[in-house]
Every structure is written in C-alpha cells, then in structure tokens.
Amino acid sequence: MNILILSLGGGGGNILRSVKALFRRDLAAVQQADARYAERLRRAVVTRFLDTNEFSTSDVPADERVIIGATTTRRVGSRHDPEVARRALDESKAEVEALLEPHPVVILIGTGGKGTGAGTILPIAQMARQARKLVIPIFVRPSFEWHEVEKRRYDHALMISRQFDAAGIRLIEVLNDRGYSSADPQPQTRVWERMNRPIARGLRGLLYVLSDLSQVDPSDLSMLFAGAGRLRIGFAEIDPPDGGEPTEDQIQKAVNVCWSNPYSLFSKPVGTSLVCIQGQWSNVVDGRLKGGLAALATSGGGDATYNPLHAFAPEAPKPWGITGLFAEYTGNHPPLEIAWPDVRAIRPLPTVSSAPRPSADVVVDVDDAVPSPSVEVPVRAIRGGREISIEPQPFSSLWDLSLAVNRGDKAARDIAADGETSDIPIEASEVRKLVATVWFRSVFQHLSPRWRDRLLDVLLDDVTIHNHLVGEGRRAVRLSRMSFEELKRAAIDVLVTDVVRTDVHMLVTIGQLWGPEALSRVRFEPEEPAGTTSRLETLLQTFRH
C-alpha cells in the first residue's frame, strides 16, 4: 500500500520535516532487525514538499520538491495570498493529479497562516477525494490572539474549516492558540515545535497500519472517514522493562496521553475510531489499553457512539506505544468509495465480441493488422521478415503508460522494459509535458534504452531553443555555449527572466535525464549579432518576446 505525505507551503513543510526525521530513525532501527521489512516500509511511504516558493525547499532533495505555478508566481511564493496559490495550483493541476494518482492514501499537511497552504489544502483534498483516495488533511489554524496573523487571515482560516465541513471531508484541525501560555512563555518557534511533535508521533503509528492493510479491514476505514467533522490524533510511548510487561502506571499514563491532545479542535462525542497498538507484550496489556480508551470515550454519558477499530503493528521498532485516531460522531454516513489496491488491481472482464477469436496459430502482417479489444490471446506477426508475438495493448498513449508505470503496474513496467514491440504512439507535445513533471523522473528509470532513445529523438525533432544571452558573472553567454553546470546555475538564478528560464529548464531536464552529452544534439535558432553583452541585455529580453 502506497502512502503519500504531501506538505503544502512552508508551515506544512516544517511539520513534514519532523515526520521524516522520526521515520528515518525508525527505518534505521528496523534495518538492523529486519532489512526486508525496512525496505517494504521505505517503499510504502512517499514524502513530497509542494510549494510556490522554490527557496523554501532548498534543503529538500530535488526529487521531493513539487513547485507549482511557475508562471503565476515566478517560483518566489504566493505573496501570502491564498488566491494566488489557488491559481498556481490551477496552472499545475495536471502535475498534481499525476502525483496523487498512484497513492491510495494521501496525507495533506498545511497551515492557514500565509498563502500556499491556505489556498491549496481544500482543492487538493477534493482532487484526492474525487480520485477515490483515502485523504487525511491536517490543517493548522494560526493564532490571532497571539499575533501570528492579522484578523483577515484568521477569518480566512475559519472559512477553510467550514468549507471542509461543507465538502464532507474530515480533517485534523490543530489550533495554534492552544500552544501558547502566559504562565510559560516560549519563543514562537519553540511553541510550533512542541505542537508539531504530537502530529509527527501520531502519524508514525498510523503509517505502520495503513502501509499494511492486513491488520484492519479497508471497508472499516471507508466508514471511519465518511462524513464531516474533526479527527484527533494522539500517541503515547510505552517503555516496558526488557522482557517484562508494562506496569499499571505505564498503561494508565499511556491511555491518558494518547487520549488528550490539547491542540486539536474536537468538541463532539467520539464515533468510529482507529486504535493502533505497537509493542511486543501480552494481550492482557492490549485489553487494558483498549479498555482504558473506551472508558474515556464513553464517560460523557448518553447513548454510546464509540465504535473502535483495533489494529496491531507488531514489527514496529521502539519506542513502542499506542496511537489513536478519534473521529467526532456527526451521524451515520454511507461509506466512502475508496479505490483500494486489491480492488483496483482487478482488471475488468474483456468485452466478448461476436467475431471469432484468432487462434494461437494465426499469423498476420503488422501493416494489415487491425487492433481488436476482444482479442486476448497473443497473435504472431511478421515484422522485418521475422515472426514476433504481439500482446494485447492496454495503453493507448504514452501518458497512460507513464501513469501506469508510476503506480507500479506490472504490465506497464514490462512494456517500459521492452521498447521494441510496443506500438504506443509518441507525440512530441506529450513528451514535453511529461519531462516537465517531477514524477516522470521515477518513470524514466524503468524505461529501456530503446524507449529513452525514441523519446529523445521525438523531443529533439520538435524542439528548437532560442539562443538567449544569459548573464554568467560579468559576461553574457549564449545558451548553446553554456556547459551543463552553467545551465544548472542559470536555472536557479533569480535574475534570469521567465522567458529565458523556460528554455534553460528544458535544457537542464534533457541533461538530467539523458546525460549532458545529449545537449550537443539540441537545435538552437541562429545566433543574432551580439551587441551589448551585459546582464542588462539579459534583463531586457522579456520585452523582446
């Protein structure tokens, strides 16, 4: 099961950094005990940092950055304006949809203090829901009382919460107001760090369960996340003595800590909830943990609405503990339609045609063959004077094939590794669109040398780069004369205009995917007579185009 944790903007990125730090520590511990299990966990969880500001992700690995709205924001941020962030998302909608596509579970982390998180968390959650993903949004409401934001931004954050309710999407809403205390004044960064920790530690336990659905029924999860309302996540560590059981005091303390997360907005009775237990102890301890939480959940009196789902992560490394994901009871709701992997992997039955099915002995000429969706057996064909076998083609375009490779489809990866017998059409416009996306880099690794050569040939036949003058130190250099390292520096130079940057990014992408030597094959427009070779000329190119 593949899980995507996607941060939105700078505030969400800081929380995701905390989650990653915990997860890296866990992987190191698991690696020593069970290398195969560690590798499975590593493959199951994907982290990405989405932002409109290229500089805020400078410390993030390049393959984890998702910079949206390059034209809208010029990669320098949304100017604290959620509407600008939303337009940036509209500009990069296809890329974000492709990023979500291979992951059945999507965890979103965003804050309402500035622009990117506030402007994108709801529409991306809706995109994930429409694609039948299990989406878990974590939204941090900024503090007005403690002067994190002015009233206008605070009201906008309140509106986002109401919009989630109207859309029927449950969310974990964290209130920054609750992190401050006049009795214990702390620097703002310390307050945020203290509030990030429960989120990171709670997600830690949840990841172990969601990455392996053998411990919980997917249909129960479809009920847990149905309807509007808030979720609250909690985690408590339990450190029993070596070879012994947790003490009564340890058990009771863990129950209380897991239950009380003071930073989350949560006001209604507890409904269907998920309790994840991580630890190697007896079922007596498990029973006391579950019973303690049930007692707290039903202590309010009235009709009991608490319906706990229990899951175990016996292979989780220390620190052991208990994670709770509690849902507000907001009524009875129909279960969500989630495209779980075991359901999605089942292919629909082929349409039965009245035409006779060709036998395995039928030989056709490739030029005369007419594809038929009802043909499910291999057909032998003549190509270049030799006999080959043609399998039914399940992908109609390069884009469809790439998406399937990205989500791990075996048939797609077999085609990607072949590259000789596939008749999928390759269009230059589609190649340009694909190479501009972040996720295609992982797809490219699965393509055979033949596939890579074909894509490069089509791309270079269609692309002609304007031979801009680009400032390099105190001189100006034509793109065609720049080295790969110089191009990479130009791609992040804030003084390079958007017009020039587009062509520079294309050249850098070609160099990254096919190697710097491929740049020698790129066609440039004829050079114009060089006039002034100062950086001023580079800056003036915007007015020429």
N, C-alpha and C positions, 0 to 999 in steps of 0.2 A: 504494500500500500504506500503510495507516494504522497507526502505531505509537503505543501508549500507554505513557508512562513514568509510573508511579504510585508516589509515595513513601508510606510508611506510618509515621506518627509523626514526632516531632521529629528524631531522628537521620537517618532516611531523607530527610526534607525538606532537611536541610543538604547531603546529598550531591547531591540533585536540583538544588539551587541552583547547585552547581558545574557540573553538566552543562548547565544552562540558560545559564550565563554563557559557556561555551565555544561553545555552539550559537548564541547571539546574535551572538558575534563572527564566527563562520563565515558566518552569514546576511548580515551587513553586508559582508563581503568578497565573497561570491558576488553580492550585489545589484549591485555595481559592474561585475562581469564579465558576468553573465547574469541579468537580472531575472526572466525566466520560470522558470529553474531554481531560483532562490532562492524564488520563490513556491510552487513544487511541493514543495520541501523543507519550507517553513513549514507547508504544509497536511498533510504526511505525518506530522509528529511532534506529538503532543499531550501536554502535561505536566499532571499533576494532583497535588495535595498532599492526601492523605487523613489525617485526624487525628480524635481525640476531644476535642482542646483547641482551642477557637476562637482563643485568644490566640496560640498558637504559629504561626498562619498569618496574623497581622495584616499582615505585609508582602507577602503573596501577593495577586495580583489576585483579585477576588471570584469570577470565573468559573473559577478554577483550584482553589478550595477545595472539598473534599468532607468535611464534618463529619458523622461517623456517630454514631448512638446518642444523639440529643439528650435523650431521656427517661432513658436508662440513665446517662449521665454528666453531664447538665445542661451539656454543652459546655465543661466545665472539666477534661477529661482523665480517664484511666482509673485514676488514683491509683497508677501504677506496677504495676498488677495485670493481667497478660495475660488472666485470665479475665473481668475486666470489659470489656476491649477486645473479647474474642470475643463477649460478649453484646451489646455495642454494634454489632458487625458483623451479628449475627443480626437486630437491630432494623432495620438499614438494608440488609438483604440485597438487596431488590428494586432499590434505587437503585444499589448497587454492580454488580449483574449488568447493569443497563442501561448503566452506564458502560463496562463491558468489551465489551459486545455489538458495537459497530461496528469493533473493532480486531482484526485477525488476529494481531498481535504485541503481547504485553503484557510489559513490563519492570517488575518489582517491586523496590523498594529499601526495606529495613527493617533495623533493628538490634534486638538482643536485650537491650539494657540496661535498658529500662523496661517499659512495658506495651503500647502500641498496636502497635508493630512486631512485638513478640514474640507478641502474641495474634492478629494478623491475617494475617501473611505466608503461613503454610501454608494456612489455609482459603481465602484469595483465590487462591492459586496453584492449589488444587484446583478452585475455581469456574472459573478460566480454562481449565484442562485439560479439565474436563467439557464446556465450551462449545467444545472443539476449537480453542483458541488455542495459538499458539506462545508459551509462557510462559518467561521468563528471570528467575528470582528471584536477587536479590543480598542476601545475609544477612550482617550484620556481627556476629561473635561478640565480646562485650565481654571485657575483661581482668579476671580475678580476681587475678592475681599483682601487677598494678599498681594494684589497688584502685579500679577503675572501678565494680565491682558486688560485692555480697557473694556468698557461695558458693551460696545458694539460687537467685539469678537466673542465675548462671553455669551451674549444673546444668540449669536450665530451657532455656537456650540450647543446651546439648548435646543435650537431648531433642528440640528442634526439628529439629536436623540429622538425628537418627536418624529422625524422622517423615518428613522429605523422602525419605530413602532407602527407607523402607517404602512410601511412596506412588509410588516410581519417578519422581520429578521431580528432574532435575538442577538444581544451584544453584551459584552463585559464592559461596563462603563465605570471608569476609575475617576474619582473626584480628587483633584489636587488640593482642594480646600482642606481635606482631612489629613494632609501630610504635615501641615504647619501647626505650631503650638506656641502660644505666648510664654508658657511655662518652660519650654525647652527650645529656645530659638536656635536655628541652624541655618547655614548658608543654603541658598536655593538649590544648588547642585547636590548637596547632601540630602535634602528633602526628596528630590527626584530619585536619587539612587536608592533611598530607603523604600520608595514606593515601587520602583522597578523590580525589586527583589521578589516580592510575592508573585508577580506576574511570571517572571522567569522561572522561579522554582515550581510554580503550579503547572506551567506548560511542560516542564521537564517530565513530570509523571504522566501527563496526558499523551505525550509523544510515544511513550512505550506501548500504550494501549492502542492508540489509533494506527500505529505502524503495523500492528498485527491483530487483525480482527478476529482471530481465533478465540479471544477471551471475552468478546462481547458481541451480541447479535446486532448486525447492522440495522435491522428493522427497528430495534430499540433506540438506536441513535437517531433514526429518522423521526421518532416520536419526541425525543428529548429536545431537539432543536426546532420543533414546529411551533408556530405562533409567535406573537410579540412578547416582549418582556425582557428582563435582565437576567444575566448569568453572573454568578460569583465563583471565582476560582480560589482555592486555598491549598496550602501544602504544609505539612508538619513533618519534621525529621524525627526518626526513632533510631536510637543507637543502643541496641541491647548489648550486654556483655558477650564476649566471644563464646560461642557455643551455648548461650543461655537465652532465655525468653525476656522480653521487655517487662519491666516492673509495672505494677498497677499505676504508680505515679506517672511513669513514662507514657502509658496508654492513655490515661485521662488527660495529660497535658497535650498529647498529640491530637486528641479529639477536639479539645478546645481551640488550639491554634489553627487547625485545619478549618474549623467552622467559622471563626471570627476573622474575617478580612475587613478591617475597618475602612479601607479605602474605596470599596466598591459600593455603588448605589444598588440597593436591594431592599425593597420595602414590603413585598407581598409574601404570603406563605410559600413554603418550599414545595415544588412539584417534582416531576421526574428529574432525577439527578444521577450523576455518574460518580462512583467511588472507586478509585484506583489504588490498590494496595501493592506496595513494593517492599518485599522483605522475605527473608527465609526464617520463618517461625511457624508455630503450630496454628491449626485452625481455631484453637481456643482464643488466641490473640486476635485473629481476624474477626471472630464473632464479637469480641468486646469492642473492637474499633467500630464495626458496623452498628452495633447496638448503641454505642455512645452517641454516634452521629444521629441515629434515628430518634433517640430521646430528645436531643436538642431540636431536631426538625419538627417534632410533634408537640413540643412543650407549650405552644401557643394556645392550645385548646381548640374546640370546634371540630369540624369534620377534618379528618386527616387527609392530606393531599400528597404527602411524601411518598414517592414511589422510587426507591433506589435501584439503580443498576450497579452490579458489582463486577469488577474486572481485576485481574491479577497480572503483575509483571514480575514473575519470579526470577528472571535473569537480570533485573535492573541492578546496577552496582550501588555500593554505598555512596552517599548517605541514603539509607532506606527510609521509608516513611509512608505517608498516606496523602493522596491528592483527592480533592473533592471539587466537582463541577456541579454547582447547585443552580437549578432553574426556578424562577418565580412561577407560581401557579397562576396562569391567566385564563383558565378554562380548558375545555377539551378541543383539541385541534386535530385535523387529519394529518397523517404522517407526511413528511416531505418526500418528494420524488428525487432520490439521490442515485446517480449513476455509479454504483459501487463496482469495483473492478471485476468481481466474479460474474456480475450480470453483464457488464459492458463487453467482456471478453467473448461472450457467446455470440457467434455470428448468426444473422437471420438465415432461415432456410432458403435455398435458391428457388427462384420462380420456375415452375415447371412449364416448359414450352411444349406445344403440340408438335414441333419439329422433331424429327428423330435425332437422338443423341449420337454423335460420332463415336465410333469405337476407337480403341487404342491403336488400331491398325490404319486409321485414316491418315493419309498424307496430303497436305495441301501446300500450295505455293503461297509464300508470305504476301506477295503483292496482290494476290487474288482473295486472300482470306478476309472474311467479314466477321468482326467480333460479335459474339452472341452471349448475353448474360446467362443463358441457360446451360452453356457448356461448362461442366465442372470437372471433366477429365482432361488430362494432358493431351495435347494434339501435337503430332510430329509434323515438322515443316521443313521445307527446303530453303536454306539461306546460303548464298555463295557456293552452291554446289554440294553442300553437306547437310546432313539431316540433323535437326535440333528439336528439342521438346519445348513447347510453349505452354506455360501455366496460365490459367485464367488471370486476367489483370484486374486487381481490386482497386487500383488507384488511378483516377482519371487525370490528375495533374501533378506537377512537381510539388506544389504547395501541399496537397493532400498527402503525398508520400512523406514529405518532410515532417508534417504534424504527426503522422503515424510513427515515424522513426523516433521522434522526440518523446512520445509516450511509451516507447518500448515494444511496439507491435512487432512480433516475430516475422510475419510475412513481409512487412516493410523493411525490416533490417536485412532480411535475406536478399531482397531486391537491391538495397543500397550496397550490399557487399558484392553483388554481381556486376551490374552495369553493362553487361554485354548483350543480354537478350531482352531487356526491358524496352518497350516502345512508348513509354510515357513521354509526351511532348515537352520540350524545354523551350520556354519563351523568355526572351531577354528581360521583359518587364517583370516577370515573376522572379527571375534570378536576382535582379536589382533589389526587389522588395525583400527577398529572403536574406541576402547578405547584409542588409541594413538592420536586421533584428539581432538581439542578443542570443536568443535561444538557438538560432541556426548554427552557432559555433559548435554546440554539442552534437548536432545532427551531422555536421561536416566530418566529424571524427569517424563516423560509421560509413562514410562513402568510400567506395573503392577508388583506386587511382583513375580508372576509366571514367567513372562518374565525375570526379573532380576536373579531369581534363575537358570533358564535354561542357560542364558548366562554365569553365573559364573561357573556352572558345566562344560560346554563345554570348557571354558577357562582353568580352573584348571586341567582338564583331559589332556590337551595338553601341558601345560607349566611346565617345570622343571627349577628352578632357580639355577644357580651356586652359591654355598655358599661362596661368596667372603669374604675376610677380609677387613674391611673398618675402616679407622682411625677415632676414636672418642676421641678427646682430645689427651692425651698421650698414649692411649691404642688402640688396634685394636680389632674389634668385628666382629663376623660372621653375615651375613645378617639375618640368621634365629633367631638370639638372639637380634636383634635390635627392639626397640619399634617403633611405628608409628611416633612419634615425632622425634626420632633419624633418621629414614629414610628420613623424610622431610628435615632435616638439611643436610643430606648427598647428597640429590638431587641437592642442590644449592652450594655445596662445590666445589670450583674451583680446589682443589687438587685431587678430585675423577676422576679417568680415565674414558674415554668414554666407555670402555668395562663394567666397573662396573656400570656407570651411567645408561646405558640402562636397566639393571636389577633392579636398585633402582627405576627408574621411573615407571617400570611396577608394582612394589610392592606399591608405593605411589598411583598410579592410582587405583589399587584394593582397597586400604584402603579408598580413597576418594569416590569412587562410592558405594562400598558395605559395607563400615564400617571397622574400624581397626580389628574387630573380625574375618573378612574373611581371614586375613593374616595367621591365625592359620591353615588354610586348604591348604596353598601353599606347594607344594613339593619342597624340596631342594635336590641337589645332596649330596651324603655322604661327610661329612667333611674330609678334608685332615688333616693329623697330623699338628698341629700348631707348626711352627718353630718360627722364629723371629716375634714378634707381634708389630713391629714398623710401623710407617707410610711409611717407606722406602719399606716395603713389599707390601703395597698397590700400591705404585707408580710403582713397578716392574711388576705388574700384566699385564700391557699392553704387555710386551714381552713374557708372557706365552701363550697368546691367539693369 
